[in-house]
């Protein structure tokens, strides 16, 4: 198990909290641009790295069902998380625990394939995609907590739980034989999750589904970075 992987996953959430403390962002254009970039990166990583590796090492005719299953699982998770994964939040004095639980399950699932036997390029691409996605999600989540008048100590406790979920997924993928035996199926579900998140971000991050020049550039940069890593 790579300690650097664990550290980066944890640090991405902490970095999001630091951004909130220093800049106190609202639902700003900069956050949406960062989400758009991460969505483009996740989509490109899924299509150019993860899917080819999955089908190269798997001859099962049913693996596509797990990709579809991951897509449907993310729909269910977003029903409870209220769309925080792609920048949606509504100011409220009550924090639904379903939001935190859904995000934690999502982060846990993302981390499991990183504990498996991925090719180094695919591992690095997947890790980078998760880190780039988790940071803006942490920004939105922390902002959501603070705008809900939650005490900071409690907000940081919940954020710490969220930060630990992906490393816990890596740990589970590394040490539990049962999960290792189903590595391809879990990877397929994570790809389905990524496909849903990335496409949703790309279309919902634009007002009226119209793409500004900045967002088009963010999408191109995200995709080109993945292409250059091939």
Buried (B, 14 or more C-beta within 10 A) or exposed (E): EEEEBBEBBBBBBBBBBBBBEEEEBEBEEEBBBBBBBBBBBBBBBBBBBBBEBBBEEBEEEEBEBBBEBBBBBBEEBBEBBBBBBBBBBEEEEEBEEEBBBBBBBBBBBBBBBBBBEBEEEBBBBBBBBBBBBBBBBBBBBBBBBBBBEBEEEEBBEBBEBBBBBBBBBBBBBBEEEEBBEBBBBBBBBBBBBBBBBBBBBBEBBBEEEEBBEEBEBBBEEBBEBBEEBE
